[in-house]
Amino acid sequence: MAGETVLRPPPSPAAARALAEADARRAEIDARANAIAATREKQGRGGLEPVRYADWEVKGIAVDF
């Protein structure tokens, strides 16, 4: 069965709206992350900014505030 294509019915109008809203939110988050990445902090941390998903990470623990 590996590699077979599964035919699925088209999503309902409500599901299609939900998928479109999720794509819009994801695009907004990515745009905000790109804006943050464009401005470098002085002596900031390396890697991806934790504020991408509106949370902060301290010693490996993400907290939402």
CNS distance restraints for C-alpha pairs under 8 A (distance, minus, plus):
assign (resid  11 and name CA) (resid  15 and name CA) 5.64 0.50 0.50
assign (resid  11 and name CA) (resid  16 and name CA) 5.84 0.50 0.50
assign (resid  12 and name CA) (resid  16 and name CA) 6.13 0.50 0.50
assign (resid  13 and name CA) (resid  17 and name CA) 6.18 0.50 0.50
assign (resid  14 and name CA) (resid  18 and name CA) 6.21 0.50 0.50
assign (resid  15 and name CA) (resid  19 and name CA) 6.14 0.50 0.50
assign (resid  16 and name CA) (resid  20 and name CA) 6.17 0.50 0.50
assign (resid  17 and name CA) (resid  21 and name CA) 6.11 0.50 0.50
assign (resid  18 and name CA) (resid  22 and name CA) 6.13 0.50 0.50
assign (resid  19 and name CA) (resid  23 and name CA) 6.18 0.50 0.50
assign (resid  20 and name CA) (resid  24 and name CA) 6.22 0.50 0.50
assign (resid  21 and name CA) (resid  25 and name CA) 6.18 0.50 0.50
assign (resid  22 and name CA) (resid  26 and name CA) 6.06 0.50 0.50
assign (resid  23 and name CA) (resid  27 and name CA) 6.09 0.50 0.50
assign (resid  24 and name CA) (resid  28 and name CA) 6.16 0.50 0.50
assign (resid  25 and name CA) (resid  29 and name CA) 6.20 0.50 0.50
assign (resid  26 and name CA) (resid  30 and name CA) 6.17 0.50 0.50
assign (resid  27 and name CA) (resid  31 and name CA) 6.05 0.50 0.50
assign (resid  28 and name CA) (resid  32 and name CA) 6.17 0.50 0.50
assign (resid  29 and name CA) (resid  33 and name CA) 6.12 0.50 0.50
assign (resid  29 and name CA) (resid  52 and name CA) 6.41 0.50 0.50
assign (resid  29 and name CA) (resid  53 and name CA) 6.95 0.50 0.50
assign (resid  30 and name CA) (resid  34 and name CA) 6.11 0.50 0.50
assign (resid  30 and name CA) (resid  52 and name CA) 7.47 0.50 0.50
assign (resid  31 and name CA) (resid  35 and name CA) 6.21 0.50 0.50
assign (resid  32 and name CA) (resid  36 and name CA) 6.21 0.50 0.50
assign (resid  32 and name CA) (resid  52 and name CA) 7.04 0.50 0.50
assign (resid  33 and name CA) (resid  37 and name CA) 6.01 0.50 0.50
assign (resid  33 and name CA) (resid  49 and name CA) 7.39 0.50 0.50
assign (resid  33 and name CA) (resid  51 and name CA) 7.72 0.50 0.50
assign (resid  33 and name CA) (resid  52 and name CA) 5.24 0.50 0.50
assign (resid  34 and name CA) (resid  38 and name CA) 6.09 0.50 0.50
assign (resid  35 and name CA) (resid  39 and name CA) 6.89 0.50 0.50
assign (resid  36 and name CA) (resid  40 and name CA) 7.66 0.50 0.50
assign (resid  36 and name CA) (resid  49 and name CA) 7.62 0.50 0.50
assign (resid  37 and name CA) (resid  49 and name CA) 7.40 0.50 0.50
assign (resid  40 and name CA) (resid  44 and name CA) 7.41 0.50 0.50
assign (resid  48 and name CA) (resid  52 and name CA) 7.96 0.50 0.50
assign (resid  50 and name CA) (resid  54 and name CA) 7.35 0.50 0.50
assign (resid  50 and name CA) (resid  55 and name CA) 6.16 0.50 0.50
assign (resid  50 and name CA) (resid  56 and name CA) 5.24 0.50 0.50
assign (resid  50 and name CA) (resid  57 and name CA) 6.20 0.50 0.50
assign (resid  51 and name CA) (resid  55 and name CA) 5.21 0.50 0.50
assign (resid  51 and name CA) (resid  56 and name CA) 5.86 0.50 0.50
assign (resid  54 and name CA) (resid  64 and name CA) 6.81 0.50 0.50
assign (resid  54 and name CA) (resid  65 and name CA) 7.59 0.50 0.50
assign (resid  55 and name CA) (resid  62 and name CA) 6.39 0.50 0.50
assign (resid  55 and name CA) (resid  63 and name CA) 5.60 0.50 0.50
assign (resid  55 and name CA) (resid  64 and name CA) 4.45 0.50 0.50
assign (resid  55 and name CA) (resid  65 and name CA) 6.29 0.50 0.50
assign (resid  56 and name CA) (resid  62 and name CA) 5.40 0.50 0.50
assign (resid  56 and name CA) (resid  63 and name CA) 5.41 0.50 0.50
assign (resid  56 and name CA) (resid  64 and name CA) 6.47 0.50 0.50
assign (resid  56 and name CA) (resid  65 and name CA) 7.75 0.50 0.50
assign (resid  57 and name CA) (resid  61 and name CA) 5.23 0.50 0.50
assign (resid  57 and name CA) (resid  62 and name CA) 4.09 0.50 0.50
assign (resid  57 and name CA) (resid  63 and name CA) 6.15 0.50 0.50
assign (resid  58 and name CA) (resid  62 and name CA) 6.45 0.50 0.50
assign (resid  58 and name CA) (resid  63 and name CA) 7.84 0.50 0.50
